[in-house]
Amino acid sequence: MFRINPEVKKALEENRPVVALESTIISHGMPYPKNVQTALIAEQTIRDMGAIPATIGIINGDPVVGMTPEEIEEFGKRKDIVKASRRDLPIIYAKKMWGATTVAATMAIVGQAGIEIFVTGGIGGVHRGVEKTMDVSADLQELSKTNVTVVCAGAKAILDLPRTLEYLETMGVPVLGYQTNELPAFYSRKSGLKVDYRVDSAKEFAQIIKEKRDNHLEGGILITNPIPQEFEMDKEVIDKAIDQALREMDELGIKGKETTPFLLRRVSEITGGDSLESNIKLVVNNAKLGAQIAKEYCNLK
């Protein structure tokens, strides 16, 4: 069903830690060459922490579990790569297309491959103005049914965070905070919203994951990891940038899967690139925590 990197396959067979990474951040989340540099830094960070990285993408209709550096470079440069959520996967497979996997699609593929830990920047969620648009990311549904643990810096700050938390609660997804009681808001450490539980160590996360799997409690776990304090953005600055980007999006009539890439790009432009640098730092920070959890989880299996 998929092409798996021999290094990743061997690690899984030997119960060594593997950490998955998505490819939408490469093709649709950042400009070239920052996108490729960030992907490779995240992979190296995972290696430095003693785990094996597995970046997920679709190449000529084949889902790839563990892309090579050359394939990551190609993902950073190509302009015809489809942003792929779960619904897009069979079409992309059948048409032999290239696809950059969102959180939902990455979870679907790594769940099939038997990888437990997946690291991303921020998950999708309930969009602002949902009462008019009904725009809710497929990431939330995927978290409710796929047995993968997602490490992120919270939901993207462009979203309706209170409604996102409510949706996750309804779908039975535990939202955990790493050394925090408060949901991080992607670019900043605080949102004013509480997570379900605070967890203070990678070992404790691993124990929670094991209990969920051993007891056949289907679905994902969401681990939220605040951006390091030295890299967080001023909340007033980022909120103003998001509000401006949202107004421009409405004026341009941008909808659906194009909303998040547009908003992230415009927020970066409005903040003079500061939000992009914060985005890079939080991804690397999540990669560190993801690798630590993966190692502890392997020790319990």
C-alpha positions as protocol buffer text, in pm:
chain_id: "A"
residue {
  index: 1
  type: MET
  ca { x: 0 y: 0 z: 0 }
}
residue {
  index: 2
  type: PHE
  ca { x: 293 y: 237 z: 56 }
}
residue {
  index: 3
  type: ARG
  ca { x: 665 y: 270 z: 0 }
}
residue {
  index: 4
  type: ILE
  ca { x: 855 y: 260 z: 327 }
}
residue {
  index: 5
  type: ASN
  ca { x: 1214 y: 375 z: 368 }
}
residue {
  index: 6
  type: PRO
  ca { x: 1433 y: 71 z: 456 }
}
residue {
  index: 7
  type: GLU
  ca { x: 1579 y: 256 z: 757 }
}
residue {
  index: 8
  type: VAL
  ca { x: 1230 y: 328 z: 890 }
}
residue {
  index: 9
  type: LYS
  ca { x: 1112 y: -28 z: 822 }
}
residue {
  index: 10
  type: LYS
  ca { x: 1410 y: -175 z: 1006 }
}
residue {
  index: 11
  type: ALA
  ca { x: 1359 y: 57 z: 1304 }
}
residue {
  index: 12
  type: LEU
  ca { x: 993 y: -42 z: 1335 }
}
residue {
  index: 13
  type: GLU
  ca { x: 1077 y: -413 z: 1312 }
}
residue {
  index: 14
  type: GLU
  ca { x: 1339 y: -371 z: 1587 }
}
residue {
  index: 15
  type: ASN
  ca { x: 1113 y: -160 z: 1812 }
}
residue {
  index: 16
  type: ARG
  ca { x: 1335 y: 146 z: 1780 }
}
residue {
  index: 17
  type: PRO
  ca { x: 1180 y: 494 z: 1801 }
}
residue {
  index: 18
  type: VAL
  ca { x: 1038 y: 646 z: 1482 }
}
residue {
  index: 19
  type: VAL
  ca { x: 885 y: 993 z: 1453 }
}
residue {
  index: 20
  type: ALA
  ca { x: 667 y: 1092 z: 1158 }
}
residue {
  index: 21
  type: LEU
  ca { x: 660 y: 1437 z: 997 }
}
residue {
  index: 22
  type: GLU
  ca { x: 412 y: 1586 z: 750 }
}
residue {
  index: 23
  type: SER
  ca { x: 488 y: 1738 z: 408 }
}
residue {
  index: 24
  type: THR
  ca { x: 223 y: 2012 z: 377 }
}
residue {
  index: 25
  type: ILE
  ca { x: 452 y: 2236 z: 579 }
}
residue {
  index: 26
  type: ILE
  ca { x: 709 y: 2189 z: 301 }
}
residue {
  index: 27
  type: SER
  ca { x: 487 y: 2241 z: -3 }
}
residue {
  index: 28
  type: HIS
  ca { x: 220 y: 2477 z: 133 }
}
residue {
  index: 29
  type: GLY
  ca { x: 334 y: 2612 z: 468 }
}
residue {
  index: 30
  type: MET
  ca { x: 661 y: 2794 z: 401 }
}
residue {
  index: 31
  type: PRO
  ca { x: 846 y: 2954 z: 109 }
}
residue {
  index: 32
  type: TYR
  ca { x: 1148 y: 2792 z: -56 }
}
residue {
  index: 33
  type: PRO
  ca { x: 1422 y: 2740 z: 66 }
}
residue {
  index: 34
  type: LYS
  ca { x: 1303 y: 2787 z: 428 }
}
residue {
  index: 35
  type: ASN
  ca { x: 1060 y: 2499 z: 382 }
}
residue {
  index: 36
  type: VAL
  ca { x: 1329 y: 2248 z: 289 }
}
residue {
  index: 37
  type: GLN
  ca { x: 1572 y: 2379 z: 550 }
}
residue {
  index: 38
  type: THR
  ca { x: 1309 y: 2346 z: 823 }
}
residue {
  index: 39
  type: ALA
  ca { x: 1215 y: 1991 z: 717 }
}
residue {
  index: 40
  type: LEU
  ca { x: 1578 y: 1880 z: 719 }
}
residue {
  index: 41
  type: ILE
  ca { x: 1652 y: 2053 z: 1052 }
}
residue {
  index: 42
  type: ALA
  ca { x: 1349 y: 1881 z: 1207 }
}
residue {
  index: 43
  type: GLU
  ca { x: 1470 y: 1545 z: 1077 }
}
residue {
  index: 44
  type: GLN
  ca { x: 1822 y: 1605 z: 1208 }
}
residue {
  index: 45
  type: THR
  ca { x: 1685 y: 1711 z: 1546 }
}
residue {
  index: 46
  type: ILE
  ca { x: 1498 y: 1381 z: 1571 }
}
residue {
  index: 47
  type: ARG
  ca { x: 1817 y: 1192 z: 1481 }
}
residue {
  index: 48
  type: ASP
  ca { x: 2018 y: 1389 z: 1735 }
}
residue {
  index: 49
  type: MET
  ca { x: 1766 y: 1284 z: 2000 }
}
residue {
  index: 50
  type: GLY
  ca { x: 1817 y: 916 z: 1913 }
}
residue {
  index: 51
  type: ALA
  ca { x: 1511 y: 847 z: 1696 }
}
residue {
  index: 52
  type: ILE
  ca { x: 1450 y: 790 z: 1323 }
}
residue {
  index: 53
  type: PRO
  ca { x: 1256 y: 1055 z: 1125 }
}
residue {
  index: 54
  type: ALA
  ca { x: 996 y: 957 z: 866 }
}
residue {
  index: 55
  type: THR
  ca { x: 868 y: 1243 z: 653 }
}
residue {
  index: 56
  type: ILE
  ca { x: 545 y: 1147 z: 475 }
}
residue {
  index: 57
  type: GLY
  ca { x: 448 y: 1245 z: 119 }
}
residue {
  index: 58
  type: ILE
  ca { x: 290 y: 1104 z: -196 }
}
residue {
  index: 59
  type: ILE
  ca { x: 507 y: 1063 z: -506 }
}
residue {
  index: 60
  type: ASN
  ca { x: 353 y: 957 z: -836 }
}
residue {
  index: 61
  type: GLY
  ca { x: 57 y: 813 z: -648 }
}
residue {
  index: 62
  type: ASP
  ca { x: 266 y: 620 z: -397 }
}
residue {
  index: 63
  type: PRO
  ca { x: 246 y: 714 z: -29 }
}
residue {
  index: 64
  type: VAL
  ca { x: 604 y: 736 z: 95 }
}
residue {
  index: 65
  type: VAL
  ca { x: 691 y: 672 z: 460 }
}
residue {
  index: 66
  type: GLY
  ca { x: 1035 y: 825 z: 504 }
}
residue {
  index: 67
  type: MET
  ca { x: 1124 y: 1055 z: 214 }
}
residue {
  index: 68
  type: THR
  ca { x: 1488 y: 1103 z: 115 }
}
residue {
  index: 69
  type: PRO
  ca { x: 1655 y: 1446 z: 135 }
}
residue {
  index: 70
  type: GLU
  ca { x: 1635 y: 1466 z: -245 }
}
residue {
  index: 71
  type: GLU
  ca { x: 1259 y: 1400 z: -236 }
}
residue {
  index: 72
  type: ILE
  ca { x: 1213 y: 1664 z: 35 }
}
residue {
  index: 73
  type: GLU
  ca { x: 1403 y: 1912 z: -184 }
}
residue {
  index: 74
  type: GLU
  ca { x: 1171 y: 1831 z: -474 }
}
residue {
  index: 75
  type: PHE
  ca { x: 868 y: 1886 z: -251 }
}
residue {
  index: 76
  type: GLY
  ca { x: 1004 y: 2226 z: -161 }
}
residue {
  index: 77
  type: LYS
  ca { x: 1045 y: 2333 z: -524 }
}
residue {
  index: 78
  type: ARG
  ca { x: 754 y: 2179 z: -719 }
}
residue {
  index: 79
  type: LYS
  ca { x: 447 y: 2394 z: -781 }
}
residue {
  index: 80
  type: ASP
  ca { x: 201 y: 2119 z: -878 }
}
residue {
  index: 81
  type: ILE
  ca { x: 186 y: 1929 z: -549 }
}
residue {
  index: 82
  type: VAL
  ca { x: -169 y: 1884 z: -422 }
}
residue {
  index: 83
  type: LYS
  ca { x: -252 y: 1963 z: -60 }
}
residue {
  index: 84
  type: ALA
  ca { x: -379 y: 1621 z: 46 }
}
residue {
  index: 85
  type: SER
  ca { x: -624 y: 1550 z: 325 }
}
residue {
  index: 86
  type: ARG
  ca { x: -781 y: 1207 z: 387 }
}
residue {
  index: 87
  type: ARG
  ca { x: -1055 y: 1262 z: 127 }
}
residue {
  index: 88
  type: ASP
  ca { x: -795 y: 1331 z: -143 }
}
residue {
  index: 89
  type: LEU
  ca { x: -585 y: 1019 z: -93 }
}
residue {
  index: 90
  type: PRO
  ca { x: -764 y: 769 z: -322 }
}
residue {
  index: 91
  type: ILE
  ca { x: -782 y: 1021 z: -607 }
}
residue {
  index: 92
  type: ILE
  ca { x: -415 y: 1115 z: -576 }
}
residue {
  index: 93
  type: TYR
  ca { x: -321 y: 747 z: -563 }
}
residue {
  index: 94
  type: ALA
  ca { x: -534 y: 658 z: -867 }
}
residue {
  index: 95
  type: LYS
  ca { x: -419 y: 956 z: -1075 }
}
residue {
  index: 96
  type: LYS
  ca { x: -52 y: 900 z: -985 }
}
residue {
  index: 97
  type: MET
  ca { x: -17 y: 1256 z: -856 }
}
residue {
  index: 98
  type: TRP
  ca { x: 218 y: 1418 z: -607 }
}
residue {
  index: 99
  type: GLY
  ca { x: 57 y: 1506 z: -273 }
}
residue {
  index: 100
  type: ALA
  ca { x: 170 y: 1693 z: 36 }
}
residue {
  index: 101
  type: THR
  ca { x: 3 y: 1537 z: 337 }
}
residue {
  index: 102
  type: THR
  ca { x: -188 y: 1741 z: 593 }
}
residue {
  index: 103
  type: VAL
  ca { x: -216 y: 1634 z: 956 }
}
residue {
  index: 104
  type: ALA
  ca { x: -522 y: 1421 z: 871 }
}
residue {
  index: 105
  type: ALA
  ca { x: -361 y: 1246 z: 572 }
}
residue {
  index: 106
  type: THR
  ca { x: -31 y: 1197 z: 754 }
}
residue {
  index: 107
  type: MET
  ca { x: -212 y: 1037 z: 1047 }
}
residue {
  index: 108
  type: ALA
  ca { x: -400 y: 804 z: 813 }
}
residue {
  index: 109
  type: ILE
  ca { x: -77 y: 687 z: 645 }
}
residue {
  index: 110
  type: VAL
  ca { x: 140 y: 654 z: 957 }
}
residue {
  index: 111
  type: GLY
  ca { x: -143 y: 474 z: 1134 }
}
residue {
  index: 112
  type: GLN
  ca { x: -132 y: 213 z: 856 }
}
residue {
  index: 113
  type: ALA
  ca { x: 248 y: 197 z: 884 }
}
residue {
  index: 114
  type: GLY
  ca { x: 239 y: 139 z: 1259 }
}
residue {
  index: 115
  type: ILE
  ca { x: 409 y: 463 z: 1366 }
}
residue {
  index: 116
  type: GLU
  ca { x: 273 y: 602 z: 1695 }
}
residue {
  index: 117
  type: ILE
  ca { x: 436 y: 946 z: 1724 }
}
residue {
  index: 118
  type: PHE
  ca { x: 378 y: 1223 z: 1470 }
}
residue {
  index: 119
  type: VAL
  ca { x: 520 y: 1575 z: 1504 }
}
residue {
  index: 120
  type: THR
  ca { x: 378 y: 1885 z: 1335 }
}
residue {
  index: 121
  type: GLY
  ca { x: 369 y: 2262 z: 1389 }
}
residue {
  index: 122
  type: GLY
  ca { x: 3 y: 2316 z: 1466 }
}
residue {
  index: 123
  type: ILE
  ca { x: -310 y: 2116 z: 1393 }
}
residue {
  index: 124
  type: GLY
  ca { x: -609 y: 2244 z: 1199 }
}
residue {
  index: 125
  type: GLY
  ca { x: -934 y: 2308 z: 1380 }
}
residue {
  index: 126
  type: VAL
  ca { x: -1259 y: 2499 z: 1381 }
}
residue {
  index: 127
  type: HIS
  ca { x: -1223 y: 2810 z: 1167 }
}
residue {
  index: 128
  type: ARG
  ca { x: -1342 y: 3152 z: 1274 }
}
residue {
  index: 129
  type: GLY
  ca { x: -1686 y: 3223 z: 1137 }
}
residue {
  index: 130
  type: VAL
  ca { x: -1774 y: 2853 z: 1138 }
}
residue {
  index: 131
  type: GLU
  ca { x: -2141 y: 2938 z: 1193 }
}
residue {
  index: 132
  type: LYS
  ca { x: -2145 y: 3072 z: 838 }
}
residue {
  index: 133
  type: THR
  ca { x: -1889 y: 2855 z: 662 }
}
residue {
  index: 134
  type: MET
  ca { x: -1908 y: 2519 z: 849 }
}
residue {
  index: 135
  type: ASP
  ca { x: -1529 y: 2508 z: 798 }
}
residue {
  index: 136
  type: VAL
  ca { x: -1389 y: 2248 z: 1037 }
}
residue {
  index: 137
  type: SER
  ca { x: -1055 y: 2084 z: 962 }
}
residue {
  index: 138
  type: ALA
  ca { x: -1055 y: 1712 z: 891 }
}
residue {
  index: 139
  type: ASP
  ca { x: -762 y: 1693 z: 1136 }
}
residue {
  index: 140
  type: LEU
  ca { x: -1010 y: 1686 z: 1425 }
}
residue {
  index: 141
  type: GLN
  ca { x: -1208 y: 1392 z: 1288 }
}
residue {
  index: 142
  type: GLU
  ca { x: -885 y: 1205 z: 1218 }
}
residue {
  index: 143
  type: LEU
  ca { x: -771 y: 1257 z: 1575 }
}
residue {
  index: 144
  type: SER
  ca { x: -1097 y: 1100 z: 1695 }
}
residue {
  index: 145
  type: LYS
  ca { x: -1048 y: 771 z: 1510 }
}
residue {
  index: 146
  type: THR
  ca { x: -683 y: 708 z: 1418 }
}
residue {
  index: 147
  type: ASN
  ca { x: -438 y: 555 z: 1666 }
}
residue {
  index: 148
  type: VAL
  ca { x: -161 y: 814 z: 1639 }
}
residue {
  index: 149
  type: THR
  ca { x: -24 y: 1058 z: 1897 }
}
residue {
  index: 150
  type: VAL
  ca { x: 25 y: 1409 z: 1760 }
}
residue {
  index: 151
  type: VAL
  ca { x: 278 y: 1651 z: 1911 }
}
residue {
  index: 152
  type: CYS
  ca { x: 209 y: 2014 z: 1820 }
}
residue {
  index: 153
  type: ALA
  ca { x: 226 y: 2371 z: 1949 }
}
residue {
  index: 154
  type: GLY
  ca { x: -153 y: 2382 z: 1977 }
}
residue {
  index: 155
  type: ALA
  ca { x: -401 y: 2459 z: 1703 }
}
residue {
  index: 156
  type: LYS
  ca { x: -299 y: 2728 z: 1456 }
}
residue {
  index: 157
  type: ALA
  ca { x: -362 y: 3074 z: 1602 }
}
residue {
  index: 158
  type: ILE
  ca { x: -568 y: 3173 z: 1295 }
}
residue {
  index: 159
  type: LEU
  ca { x: -846 y: 2940 z: 1420 }
}
residue {
  index: 160
  type: ASP
  ca { x: -1130 y: 2959 z: 1670 }
}
residue {
  index: 161
  type: LEU
  ca { x: -946 y: 2800 z: 1962 }
}
residue {
  index: 162
  type: PRO
  ca { x: -1234 y: 2770 z: 2214 }
}
residue {
  index: 163
  type: ARG
  ca { x: -1454 y: 2592 z: 1958 }
}
residue {
  index: 164
  type: THR
  ca { x: -1163 y: 2372 z: 1852 }
}
residue {
  index: 165
  type: LEU
  ca { x: -1121 y: 2254 z: 2211 }
}
residue {
  index: 166
  type: GLU
  ca { x: -1495 y: 2192 z: 2243 }
}
residue {
  index: 167
  type: TYR
  ca { x: -1492 y: 1984 z: 1924 }
}
residue {
  index: 168
  type: LEU
  ca { x: -1201 y: 1774 z: 2047 }
}
residue {
  index: 169
  type: GLU
  ca { x: -1380 y: 1713 z: 2376 }
}
residue {
  index: 170
  type: THR
  ca { x: -1694 y: 1603 z: 2192 }
}
residue {
  index: 171
  type: MET
  ca { x: -1490 y: 1362 z: 1980 }
}
residue {
  index: 172
  type: GLY
  ca { x: -1320 y: 1210 z: 2285 }
}
residue {
  index: 173
  type: VAL
  ca { x: -968 y: 1332 z: 2207 }
}
residue {
  index: 174
  type: PRO
  ca { x: -753 y: 1396 z: 2517 }
}
residue {
  index: 175
  type: VAL
  ca { x: -570 y: 1729 z: 2496 }
}
residue {
  index: 176
  type: LEU
  ca { x: -253 y: 1722 z: 2706 }
}
residue {
  index: 177
  type: GLY
  ca { x: -16 y: 2007 z: 2789 }
}
residue {
  index: 178
  type: TYR
  ca { x: 358 y: 1955 z: 2825 }
}
residue {
  index: 179
  type: GLN
  ca { x: 456 y: 2125 z: 3151 }
}
residue {
  index: 180
  type: THR
  ca { x: 160 y: 2361 z: 3115 }
}
residue {
  index: 181
  type: ASN
  ca { x: -205 y: 2380 z: 3221 }
}
residue {
  index: 182
  type: GLU
  ca { x: -287 y: 2616 z: 2936 }
}
residue {
  index: 183
  type: LEU
  ca { x: -339 y: 2547 z: 2567 }
}
residue {
  index: 184
  type: PRO
  ca { x: -52 y: 2704 z: 2372 }
}
residue {
  index: 185
  type: ALA
  ca { x: -163 y: 2924 z: 2083 }
}
residue {
  index: 186
  type: PHE
  ca { x: 100 y: 2835 z: 1823 }
}
residue {
  index: 187
  type: TYR
  ca { x: 296 y: 3163 z: 1802 }
}
residue {
  index: 188
  type: SER
  ca { x: 245 y: 3233 z: 2173 }
}
residue {
  index: 189
  type: ARG
  ca { x: 256 y: 3020 z: 2487 }
}
residue {
  index: 190
  type: LYS
  ca { x: -82 y: 3124 z: 2627 }
}
residue {
  index: 191
  type: SER
  ca { x: -440 y: 3127 z: 2504 }
}
residue {
  index: 192
  type: GLY
  ca { x: -640 y: 3166 z: 2824 }
}
residue {
  index: 193
  type: LEU
  ca { x: -781 y: 2815 z: 2764 }
}
residue {
  index: 194
  type: LYS
  ca { x: -712 y: 2508 z: 2975 }
}
residue {
  index: 195
  type: VAL
  ca { x: -590 y: 2171 z: 2846 }
}
residue {
  index: 196
  type: ASP
  ca { x: -750 y: 1854 z: 2983 }
}
residue {
  index: 197
  type: TYR
  ca { x: -440 y: 1744 z: 3174 }
}
residue {
  index: 198
  type: ARG
  ca { x: -88 y: 1869 z: 3242 }
}
residue {
  index: 199
  type: VAL
  ca { x: 193 y: 1617 z: 3187 }
}
residue {
  index: 200
  type: ASP
  ca { x: 548 y: 1692 z: 3298 }
}
residue {
  index: 201
  type: SER
  ca { x: 767 y: 1426 z: 3135 }
}
residue {
  index: 202
  type: ALA
  ca { x: 811 y: 1224 z: 2817 }
}
residue {
  index: 203
  type: LYS
  ca { x: 794 y: 906 z: 3025 }
}
residue {
  index: 204
  type: GLU
  ca { x: 450 y: 997 z: 3158 }
}
residue {
  index: 205
  type: PHE
  ca { x: 327 y: 1068 z: 2803 }
}
residue {
  index: 206
  type: ALA
  ca { x: 451 y: 725 z: 2697 }
}
residue {
  index: 207
  type: GLN
  ca { x: 267 y: 559 z: 2986 }
}
residue {
  index: 208
  type: ILE
  ca { x: -57 y: 736 z: 2887 }
}
residue {
  index: 209
  type: ILE
  ca { x: -18 y: 625 z: 2524 }
}
residue {
  index: 210
  type: LYS
  ca { x: 46 y: 266 z: 2633 }
}
residue {
  index: 211
  type: GLU
  ca { x: -264 y: 260 z: 2852 }
}
residue {
  index: 212
  type: LYS
  ca { x: -478 y: 393 z: 2569 }
}
residue {
  index: 213
  type: ARG
  ca { x: -347 y: 131 z: 2325 }
}
residue {
  index: 214
  type: ASP
  ca { x: -348 y: -161 z: 2572 }
}
residue {
  index: 215
  type: ASN
  ca { x: -710 y: -90 z: 2660 }
}
residue {
  index: 216
  type: HIS
  ca { x: -818 y: -56 z: 2295 }
}
residue {
  index: 217
  type: LEU
  ca { x: -942 y: 302 z: 2342 }
}
residue {
  index: 218
  type: GLU
  ca { x: -941 y: 390 z: 1974 }
}
residue {
  index: 219
  type: GLY
  ca { x: -832 y: 731 z: 1850 }
}
residue {
  index: 220
  type: GLY
  ca { x: -550 y: 978 z: 1880 }
}
residue {
  index: 221
  type: ILE
  ca { x: -391 y: 1177 z: 2159 }
}
residue {
  index: 222
  type: LEU
  ca { x: -307 y: 1546 z: 2121 }
}
residue {
  index: 223
  type: ILE
  ca { x: 6 y: 1667 z: 2298 }
}
residue {
  index: 224
  type: THR
  ca { x: 49 y: 2043 z: 2303 }
}
residue {
  index: 225
  type: ASN
  ca { x: 400 y: 2181 z: 2353 }
}
residue {
  index: 226
  type: PRO
  ca { x: 441 y: 2557 z: 2404 }
}
residue {
  index: 227
  type: ILE
  ca { x: 682 y: 2745 z: 2180 }
}
residue {
  index: 228
  type: PRO
  ca { x: 1003 y: 2829 z: 2374 }
}
residue {
  index: 229
  type: GLN
  ca { x: 960 y: 3162 z: 2552 }
}
residue {
  index: 230
  type: GLU
  ca { x: 1246 y: 3331 z: 2370 }
}
residue {
  index: 231
  type: PHE
  ca { x: 1079 y: 3267 z: 2033 }
}
residue {
  index: 232
  type: GLU
  ca { x: 715 y: 3348 z: 2109 }
}
residue {
  index: 233
  type: MET
  ca { x: 550 y: 3651 z: 1952 }
}
residue {
  index: 234
  type: ASP
  ca { x: 373 y: 3938 z: 2123 }
}
residue {
  index: 235
  type: LYS
  ca { x: 5 y: 3839 z: 2138 }
}
residue {
  index: 236
  type: GLU
  ca { x: -120 y: 4184 z: 2039 }
}
residue {
  index: 237
  type: VAL
  ca { x: 107 y: 4194 z: 1732 }
}
residue {
  index: 238
  type: ILE
  ca { x: 9 y: 3848 z: 1609 }
}
residue {
  index: 239
  type: ASP
  ca { x: -362 y: 3905 z: 1677 }
}
residue {
  index: 240
  type: LYS
  ca { x: -360 y: 4225 z: 1470 }
}
residue {
  index: 241
  type: ALA
  ca { x: -181 y: 4048 z: 1185 }
}
residue {
  index: 242
  type: ILE
  ca { x: -431 y: 3761 z: 1192 }
}
residue {
  index: 243
  type: ASP
  ca { x: -728 y: 3999 z: 1191 }
}
residue {
  index: 244
  type: GLN
  ca { x: -589 y: 4183 z: 889 }
}
residue {
  index: 245
  type: ALA
  ca { x: -519 y: 3858 z: 704 }
}
residue {
  index: 246
  type: LEU
  ca { x: -874 y: 3735 z: 776 }
}
residue {
  index: 247
  type: ARG
  ca { x: -1025 y: 4055 z: 635 }
}
residue {
  index: 248
  type: GLU
  ca { x: -816 y: 4024 z: 320 }
}
residue {
  index: 249
  type: MET
  ca { x: -913 y: 3658 z: 282 }
}
residue {
  index: 250
  type: ASP
  ca { x: -1283 y: 3746 z: 299 }
}
residue {
  index: 251
  type: GLU
  ca { x: -1240 y: 4027 z: 45 }
}
residue {
  index: 252
  type: LEU
  ca { x: -1063 y: 3789 z: -195 }
}
residue {
  index: 253
  type: GLY
  ca { x: -1325 y: 3516 z: -146 }
}
residue {
  index: 254
  type: ILE
  ca { x: -1068 y: 3252 z: -49 }
}
residue {
  index: 255
  type: LYS
  ca { x: -1228 y: 2938 z: 97 }
}
residue {
  index: 256
  type: GLY
  ca { x: -1168 y: 2572 z: 179 }
}
residue {
  index: 257
  type: LYS
  ca { x: -823 y: 2416 z: 173 }
}
residue {
  index: 258
  type: GLU
  ca { x: -665 y: 2740 z: 46 }
}
residue {
  index: 259
  type: THR
  ca { x: -751 y: 2934 z: 363 }
}
residue {
  index: 260
  type: THR
  ca { x: -473 y: 2809 z: 591 }
}
residue {
  index: 261
  type: PRO
  ca { x: -183 y: 2851 z: 342 }
}
residue {
  index: 262
  type: PHE
  ca { x: -310 y: 3201 z: 254 }
}
residue {
  index: 263
  type: LEU
  ca { x: -346 y: 3308 z: 617 }
}
residue {
  index: 264
  type: LEU
  ca { x: -6 y: 3173 z: 722 }
}
residue {
  index: 265
  type: ARG
  ca { x: 162 y: 3343 z: 425 }
}
residue {
  index: 266
  type: ARG
  ca { x: -9 y: 3678 z: 485 }
}
residue {
  index: 267
  type: VAL
  ca { x: 58 y: 3675 z: 859 }
}
residue {
  index: 268
  type: SER
  ca { x: 425 y: 3613 z: 783 }
}
residue {
  index: 269
  type: GLU
  ca { x: 428 y: 3902 z: 534 }
}
residue {
  index: 270
  type: ILE
  ca { x: 247 y: 4138 z: 773 }
}
residue {
  index: 271
  type: THR
  ca { x: 485 y: 4057 z: 1060 }
}
residue {
  index: 272
  type: GLY
  ca { x: 793 y: 4102 z: 842 }
}
residue {
  index: 273
  type: GLY
  ca { x: 878 y: 3733 z: 858 }
}
residue {
  index: 274
  type: ASP
  ca { x: 873 y: 3712 z: 1238 }
}
residue {
  index: 275
  type: SER
  ca { x: 586 y: 3463 z: 1242 }
}
residue {
  index: 276
  type: LEU
  ca { x: 772 y: 3237 z: 998 }
}
residue {
  index: 277
  type: GLU
  ca { x: 1078 y: 3228 z: 1223 }
}
residue {
  index: 278
  type: SER
  ca { x: 857 y: 3147 z: 1523 }
}
residue {
  index: 279
  type: ASN
  ca { x: 694 y: 2871 z: 1318 }
}
residue {
  index: 280
  type: ILE
  ca { x: 1034 y: 2716 z: 1241 }
}
residue {
  index: 281
  type: LYS
  ca { x: 1144 y: 2726 z: 1606 }
}
residue {
  index: 282
  type: LEU
  ca { x: 827 y: 2561 z: 1734 }
}
residue {
  index: 283
  type: VAL
  ca { x: 849 y: 2279 z: 1479 }
}
residue {
  index: 284
  type: VAL
  ca { x: 1204 y: 2199 z: 1592 }
}
residue {
  index: 285
  type: ASN
  ca { x: 1096 y: 2219 z: 1957 }
}
residue {
  index: 286
  type: ASN
  ca { x: 814 y: 1972 z: 1887 }
}
residue {
  index: 287
  type: ALA
  ca { x: 1057 y: 1740 z: 1709 }
}
residue {
  index: 288
  type: LYS
  ca { x: 1270 y: 1721 z: 2025 }
}
residue {
  index: 289
  type: LEU
  ca { x: 974 y: 1632 z: 2245 }
}
residue {
  index: 290
  type: GLY
  ca { x: 835 y: 1385 z: 1991 }
}
residue {
  index: 291
  type: ALA
  ca { x: 1165 y: 1197 z: 1978 }
}
residue {
  index: 292
  type: GLN
  ca { x: 1185 y: 1182 z: 2357 }
}
residue {
  index: 293
  type: ILE
  ca { x: 833 y: 1040 z: 2381 }
}
residue {
  index: 294
  type: ALA
  ca { x: 900 y: 789 z: 2102 }
}
residue {
  index: 295
  type: LYS
  ca { x: 1206 y: 659 z: 2288 }
}
residue {
  index: 296
  type: GLU
  ca { x: 1019 y: 624 z: 2615 }
}
residue {
  index: 297
  type: TYR
  ca { x: 728 y: 450 z: 2442 }
}
residue {
  index: 298
  type: CYS
  ca { x: 961 y: 195 z: 2282 }
}
residue {
  index: 299
  type: ASN
  ca { x: 1105 y: 121 z: 2627 }
}
residue {
  index: 300
  type: LEU
  ca { x: 755 y: 28 z: 2749 }
}
residue {
  index: 301
  type: LYS
  ca { x: 664 y: -201 z: 2458 }
}
